[in-house]
Amino acid sequence: MIVTRAIDGDTVELADGRRIRLLGVDAPEADTCAGPGATEFTRSKVQGRAVMLHKEPGVDLDPYGRTLAYLQFGPYFATDLGNELVLEGWATPYEGGQANTTYMDNIRSSHGIAEYRPNGIYAHPCGSPKVYGDDDGDGTPDYDDHVNVDAPNLPDGSLTGGYCARKWWC
């Protein structure tokens, strides 16, 4: 099957006229912040190329008449478009969908990586990435907090067990 058009980040149109809505992911609409980028990302990956669809048993159409499926592309159809969208920051997991639990676990893992990168919906002006080590949510890593150690009159190397005593690298 050939993709003729990327409608938005998570919806494509095939040469036979079917519209495919990706299972398990939610990309911004084309007219919202990061929407044009998500659409362009999908266009760059699959438009004009052969793809393979995988469907969930018992899952056919969404309320808008689009076919719900996973979409694989690339050499040997080894790359999942939904996972790529999430991993690169152009989509988030869609928890209300009908995707299988193993797939959703993979999508959530990719999302956990993406939200720390300044790409897609996590880039200015649409958002900002999380900060590694920021456990209290103030936007700075907690390990950058200054810690003062009052250790007067300690002999050289005492904080390292003496191993580095009087060495230039200590």
Contacts in CASP RR format, 6 or more apart in sequence:
PFRMAT RR
TARGET T0000
AUTHOR 0000-0000-0000
METHOD contacts of the structure
MODEL  1
MIVTRAIDGDTVELADGRRIRLLGVDAPEADTCAGPGATEFTRSKVQGRA
VMLHKEPGVDLDPYGRTLAYLQFGPYFATDLGNELVLEGWATPYEGGQAN
TTYMDNIRSSHGIAEYRPNGIYAHPCGSPKVYGDDDGDGTPDYDDHVNVD
APNLPDGSLTGGYCARKWWC
1 14 0 8 1.000
1 15 0 8 1.000
1 16 0 8 1.000
1 50 0 8 1.000
1 51 0 8 1.000
1 52 0 8 1.000
1 53 0 8 1.000
2 14 0 8 1.000
2 15 0 8 1.000
2 48 0 8 1.000
2 49 0 8 1.000
2 50 0 8 1.000
2 51 0 8 1.000
3 12 0 8 1.000
3 13 0 8 1.000
3 14 0 8 1.000
3 15 0 8 1.000
3 46 0 8 1.000
3 47 0 8 1.000
3 48 0 8 1.000
3 49 0 8 1.000
3 51 0 8 1.000
4 13 0 8 1.000
4 14 0 8 1.000
4 15 0 8 1.000
4 17 0 8 1.000
4 47 0 8 1.000
4 48 0 8 1.000
5 12 0 8 1.000
5 13 0 8 1.000
5 47 0 8 1.000
6 12 0 8 1.000
6 39 0 8 1.000
6 40 0 8 1.000
6 42 0 8 1.000
6 43 0 8 1.000
6 46 0 8 1.000
6 47 0 8 1.000
7 13 0 8 1.000
7 19 0 8 1.000
7 30 0 8 1.000
7 39 0 8 1.000
8 27 0 8 1.000
8 28 0 8 1.000
8 29 0 8 1.000
8 30 0 8 1.000
8 35 0 8 1.000
8 38 0 8 1.000
8 39 0 8 1.000
8 42 0 8 1.000
9 27 0 8 1.000
9 28 0 8 1.000
9 30 0 8 1.000
9 35 0 8 1.000
9 38 0 8 1.000
9 39 0 8 1.000
9 41 0 8 1.000
9 42 0 8 1.000
9 85 0 8 1.000
9 90 0 8 1.000
9 91 0 8 1.000
10 21 0 8 1.000
10 22 0 8 1.000
10 25 0 8 1.000
10 26 0 8 1.000
10 27 0 8 1.000
10 38 0 8 1.000
10 42 0 8 1.000
10 82 0 8 1.000
10 85 0 8 1.000
10 91 0 8 1.000
11 19 0 8 1.000
11 20 0 8 1.000
11 21 0 8 1.000
11 22 0 8 1.000
11 66 0 8 1.000
12 19 0 8 1.000
12 20 0 8 1.000
12 42 0 8 1.000
12 46 0 8 1.000
12 47 0 8 1.000
12 51 0 8 1.000
12 71 0 8 1.000
13 19 0 8 1.000
13 20 0 8 1.000
14 20 0 8 1.000
14 51 0 8 1.000
18 66 0 8 1.000
18 67 0 8 1.000
19 64 0 8 1.000
19 65 0 8 1.000
19 66 0 8 1.000
19 67 0 8 1.000
20 53 0 8 1.000
20 66 0 8 1.000
20 67 0 8 1.000
20 68 0 8 1.000
20 69 0 8 1.000
20 71 0 8 1.000
21 62 0 8 1.000
21 64 0 8 1.000
21 66 0 8 1.000
21 67 0 8 1.000
21 68 0 8 1.000
21 69 0 8 1.000
22 69 0 8 1.000
22 70 0 8 1.000
22 71 0 8 1.000
22 81 0 8 1.000
22 82 0 8 1.000
22 85 0 8 1.000
23 56 0 8 1.000
23 59 0 8 1.000
23 68 0 8 1.000
23 69 0 8 1.000
23 70 0 8 1.000
23 94 0 8 1.000
23 97 0 8 1.000
23 98 0 8 1.000
23 99 0 8 1.000
23 103 0 8 1.000
24 82 0 8 1.000
24 93 0 8 1.000
24 94 0 8 1.000
24 97 0 8 1.000
24 99 0 8 1.000
24 103 0 8 1.000
24 104 0 8 1.000
24 107 0 8 1.000
25 82 0 8 1.000
25 85 0 8 1.000
25 86 0 8 1.000
25 91 0 8 1.000
25 92 0 8 1.000
25 93 0 8 1.000
25 94 0 8 1.000
25 107 0 8 1.000
26 91 0 8 1.000
26 92 0 8 1.000
26 93 0 8 1.000
26 94 0 8 1.000
27 35 0 8 1.000
27 38 0 8 1.000
27 39 0 8 1.000
27 42 0 8 1.000
27 85 0 8 1.000
27 90 0 8 1.000
27 91 0 8 1.000
28 34 0 8 1.000
28 35 0 8 1.000
28 38 0 8 1.000
28 90 0 8 1.000
28 91 0 8 1.000
28 121 0 8 1.000
28 126 0 8 1.000
29 35 0 8 1.000
30 36 0 8 1.000
30 38 0 8 1.000
30 39 0 8 1.000
33 121 0 8 1.000
33 125 0 8 1.000
33 126 0 8 1.000
34 90 0 8 1.000
34 120 0 8 1.000
34 121 0 8 1.000
34 123 0 8 1.000
34 126 0 8 1.000
35 90 0 8 1.000
37 90 0 8 1.000
37 120 0 8 1.000
38 85 0 8 1.000
38 90 0 8 1.000
38 91 0 8 1.000
38 120 0 8 1.000
38 121 0 8 1.000
41 84 0 8 1.000
41 85 0 8 1.000
41 88 0 8 1.000
41 90 0 8 1.000
42 81 0 8 1.000
42 85 0 8 1.000
42 90 0 8 1.000
45 73 0 8 1.000
45 79 0 8 1.000
45 81 0 8 1.000
45 84 0 8 1.000
46 71 0 8 1.000
46 73 0 8 1.000
46 81 0 8 1.000
49 73 0 8 1.000
49 74 0 8 1.000
50 73 0 8 1.000
51 71 0 8 1.000
51 72 0 8 1.000
51 73 0 8 1.000
51 77 0 8 1.000
51 81 0 8 1.000
52 71 0 8 1.000
52 72 0 8 1.000
52 73 0 8 1.000
52 77 0 8 1.000
53 67 0 8 1.000
53 69 0 8 1.000
53 70 0 8 1.000
53 71 0 8 1.000
53 72 0 8 1.000
54 69 0 8 1.000
54 70 0 8 1.000
54 71 0 8 1.000
54 72 0 8 1.000
55 67 0 8 1.000
55 68 0 8 1.000
55 69 0 8 1.000
55 70 0 8 1.000
56 68 0 8 1.000
56 69 0 8 1.000
56 70 0 8 1.000
56 98 0 8 1.000
56 99 0 8 1.000
56 100 0 8 1.000
59 68 0 8 1.000
59 98 0 8 1.000
60 67 0 8 1.000
60 68 0 8 1.000
61 67 0 8 1.000
61 68 0 8 1.000
62 68 0 8 1.000
68 98 0 8 1.000
70 80 0 8 1.000
70 81 0 8 1.000
70 82 0 8 1.000
70 99 0 8 1.000
70 103 0 8 1.000
71 80 0 8 1.000
71 81 0 8 1.000
71 82 0 8 1.000
72 78 0 8 1.000
72 79 0 8 1.000
72 80 0 8 1.000
72 81 0 8 1.000
73 79 0 8 1.000
73 81 0 8 1.000
82 91 0 8 1.000
82 107 0 8 1.000
83 106 0 8 1.000
83 107 0 8 1.000
83 110 0 8 1.000
85 91 0 8 1.000
86 92 0 8 1.000
86 93 0 8 1.000
86 107 0 8 1.000
86 110 0 8 1.000
86 111 0 8 1.000
86 114 0 8 1.000
87 110 0 8 1.000
87 113 0 8 1.000
87 114 0 8 1.000
88 114 0 8 1.000
88 119 0 8 1.000
88 120 0 8 1.000
89 114 0 8 1.000
89 115 0 8 1.000
89 117 0 8 1.000
89 119 0 8 1.000
89 120 0 8 1.000
89 121 0 8 1.000
89 122 0 8 1.000
90 119 0 8 1.000
90 120 0 8 1.000
90 121 0 8 1.000
91 121 0 8 1.000
92 111 0 8 1.000
92 121 0 8 1.000
93 104 0 8 1.000
93 107 0 8 1.000
93 108 0 8 1.000
93 111 0 8 1.000
95 104 0 8 1.000
99 107 0 8 1.000
114 122 0 8 1.000
115 122 0 8 1.000
115 129 0 8 1.000
115 130 0 8 1.000
116 122 0 8 1.000
116 129 0 8 1.000
116 130 0 8 1.000
116 131 0 8 1.000
116 132 0 8 1.000
117 129 0 8 1.000
118 124 0 8 1.000
118 128 0 8 1.000
118 129 0 8 1.000
120 126 0 8 1.000
121 127 0 8 1.000
122 128 0 8 1.000
122 129 0 8 1.000
122 130 0 8 1.000
123 129 0 8 1.000
131 137 0 8 1.000
131 139 0 8 1.000
131 140 0 8 1.000
131 141 0 8 1.000
132 141 0 8 1.000
133 141 0 8 1.000
133 142 0 8 1.000
133 143 0 8 1.000
134 140 0 8 1.000
134 141 0 8 1.000
134 142 0 8 1.000
135 142 0 8 1.000
136 142 0 8 1.000
151 159 0 8 1.000
155 165 0 8 1.000
156 165 0 8 1.000
156 166 0 8 1.000
156 170 0 8 1.000
157 163 0 8 1.000
157 164 0 8 1.000
157 165 0 8 1.000
157 166 0 8 1.000
157 170 0 8 1.000
160 170 0 8 1.000
164 170 0 8 1.000
END
